[in-house]
Amino acid sequence: MRCPNCNQEIPDGSKFCSYCGVEISKAFEEKLEEGIRLLEELKYHEAFEIFDSLVKEGFKRAWFYRGKALKEMGIQEDDESKIKEALNSFEEALKFEENPEILYEKALALGLLEKHEEALESLEIALRYDPNNPKYKKFYEITKEVIKKAKEEKEKKVERERIPEEEKEVEEGEKLAFPEAYSVLLIGKPGVGKLEFLVSLAKDYLLKGEKVAFITTERSPTEIKKIFRKYGLELDEYEGESFIFIDLYSYSTQEKYEKALIIDNPANLNLITLNLEKAKTKLGMLDRVFFDSLSTLFLHVKDAEITKFFGVLNSRIKTSKCTLFTTLQEGMHEDKTVIALKHLVDATLEMTKEKKQRKISVIFAKHIELPNEFYFNTAKGIITFKKEEKPAVEVVEEVKKEEVKFKPKPVVIVASVLLIFLAFFFMFHTSPAEKKVAESQSQIKTEKQDILSLRGGELLLYNLKDAKAPKKGWLVADTKYYKLSINLDKSYYLLYDKLNDLDLIIYNDTVESITDMLTGSDMGFADYDGANKLPFTSTALHDKDGITYSIITSNEDEGFVLISTQGWDVTPLEVTQGYDVEGEIFFGIFADKPYYIEAVEVYNLQNLGYLQKIDYRNPDAIVKSWVINGKYDSLSIYGGDCNHLNKPLWLDYYRVQTLSPVRKPFHAGSASISLMFPDHVLIGNKLDGGVIFSLPKGYFRFDTEQGANGAQVALEFVINIEKPVKAVAFTAEPVTREAFLYDIKEFMTTHGYNESMQEICKRYGLKCPSKPMDAHNWYYRRFAYVITLVKDWYNPELNEVKEDTWKIAEQGLNDFYKYETLIYNQMVSSKPLVAKVIVG
């Protein structure tokens, strides 16, 4: 074998290299990590060379990554032999370790080779390991549908072969037969007739019984229906059964087309793929997808992101055996962008105008035979393969029209010249005072940039740069009840309570020691055994590259906007510090409500296969905390199972209790017994205001569809802080069934705790372990809160929270449930920023 560091020949099984002295296993790991980085940067050939050399040196873990690199190369180069070789690599990897992610990648390779029955078997095994993995489940359903469709097609073919030749119809349009798993790009100038051509094709496919989705960004569904009607098809008869619109246009006009899947935010490309999945669910698979037009997205998203998205979309279309037709406006994009898009498709067509006909030239077409050119009549919606000759009368009339020239009157000419002169005068002759005002306004615009306004300004969303966030700035959501400011540079946020005129969440960086800072609302990670040198790492202190954001949806009628922020992570100070996790936080802002939604998804980058396995960088605990103004010194809870068997721990908190300096005055338990949790936790000041943290049931707290152990939920407690300034920290820790927090020593807070836990598990039908389970064994953690600001909440006569206060919090949960599915689906469909390529 050779040393992976110096490449010298050394005896097989050596632990150290006799030439350079490096530890062989460590050198292998470092080389593997380099290959994974290249894979993420789309440098597949370079990554393959590294993985291949590691395999040859006997490093078995590299088989999996070697297969991934080969599969990507095969897709990129349309080389079936590389995909077959990738399949062999996955087989070798499975001999070393039967991991569900390897089985999933193997299924993808089998699917690309059209070995769907074998792919289904591989996915079934993967789902036994991880039955709730949405990625595995989705591809499993797609593969089943492909097998079913293939069987139906085979039966149809047998039936067709029985029909005598003389009864078979041969249509001229059959020359344009595009196969399944195929992508076509149609380029032409605006107004040339690209949409009409797509409608004509869609009409023919619908008449043949195929299922069609139509993505529109430039016309309303109502306008497109008129074109269908013009070409002789009433779309109402097909909508909901074999046809559906995905509407990215109407959000800008406030027109609502009830039968369409509506996308409110064209900047969020994930919503397109998400709604295609919804279309498949509604129609039961898709045969053809039409996209008019890709060009509109360039107004909202950078070129490189659209090119990447279009590549992912094409891969998914091919995986689902569907045909994609996409239009692109000629003359609107840089040449390099157009070349990149052409590279991603199987065929490119170009449409030009020739009087009443449109000429369509075939630039290239892979794997199929098409005529070099054909013609389309926009008036009739008919495709022909020879040029129509115009009647002589029509030609004469057109010649006469060309001879008529417009002769402007002298007055019009004078007026036009005067307007041009005045325009240039005011453009170049500005007074010093006007210049000063203009410069001032320009400076303000660079500091504060408006992004969104709803309900006549009741909800303002803008970007603001200052000394605390000089690079990306603050993303600020401003309503009449609160101002929420997210620091995009340092990964934390602040909350100003307008009801009580108070900075509710505080961040303090005036002290010298970084460990003494109070870090607003941020995210932290931890190891129970203290293996990591940063036992409670904070994103606000250690995230050097900050976070990004996108608007998922906005609703003017309801005064609501949903924002996604990604990249909540930590940058290790040393090699042995930090954690391989990344968080995405969703904020749901209401214009006229005193509450907002916060939903969190955290990815384990190691277990998801994005980074190599290093135990000390794989955290046990995810902690979401809010550092609250120290004036808020009281606590109360509401809801949940008041008769639970562990009630001595926190039953007193149904009345108002003063917070003591003791850590964890309120502790709720673990995920698997979350049905007994209170629904609301209020932290406040008896004379002033308060804040309520409400836990919604369902996807984010206790999903009964997954059984007793299937919940993602938060274990919450309150910490009273005295230094560097007086504050209260409310902390949420999401717990899953893989990390059942049952530890007698840690949580023995009252007499009989152990017996009580046994009884609780029995009551809720749970298996109660006697020791903690593997806390590293998790892939995602998802949880959500509704955070409500309240004033005048305390009833001194009863020492309780006023009933009306809890009603406001209940209303917040009810409003959350309107968007719960949207948020959850968005979480499931989104990927961490570290994921550069997504297939399947």
Secondary structure, DSSP 8 states (H G I E B T S, - for coil): -B-TTT--B--TT-SB-TTT--BHHHHHHHHHHHHHHHHHTT-HHHHHHHHHHHHHTT-TTHHHHHHHHHHHHHHHHT-HHHHHHHHHHHHHHHHH---HHHHHHHHHHHHHTT-HHHHHHHHHHHHHH-TT-HHHHHHHHHHHHHHHHHHHHHHHHHHHHTS-GGG----GGGGG---SSEEEEEEE-TTSSHHHHHHHHHHHHHHTT--EEEEESSS-HHHHHHHHHHTT--GGGTBTTTEEEEESSGGGTT---TTSEE-S-TT-THHHHHHHHHHHHHHTS-SEEEEE-GGGGGGTS-HHHHHHHHHHHHHHHHHTT-EEEEEEETTSS-HHHHHHHHHHSSEEEEEEEETTEEEEEEEEESSS---SEEEEETTTTEEESS-----HHHHHHHHHHHH------HHHHHHHHHHHHHHHHHHH---HHHHHHHHHHHHHHHHEEEEEEEGGGTEEEEEEEETTEEEEEEEEEE-SSEEEEEETTTTEEEEEETTTTEEEE-EE--SS-GGG-EESEEEEEE-TT--SSSTTEEHHHH-SS--EEEEEEEETTTTEEEEEEEEE----SSTT-S-SEEEEEEEEEESSSSEEEEEEEEEETTTTTSS---GGGS-SEEEEEEEEETT--EEEEE-S-TT-TTGGGTGGGGS-EE--SSS-S-B---GGGGGGS-SEEEEE-TTSEEEEEE---BTTTB-GGG-TT---EEEEEEEEE-SSS-EEEEEEEEE-GGG----HHHH--STTHHHHHHHHHHHTT----SS---TT--SEEEEEEEEEEEES-EETTTTEE-HHHHHHHHHHHHHHHHHHHHHHHHHHH---TT------
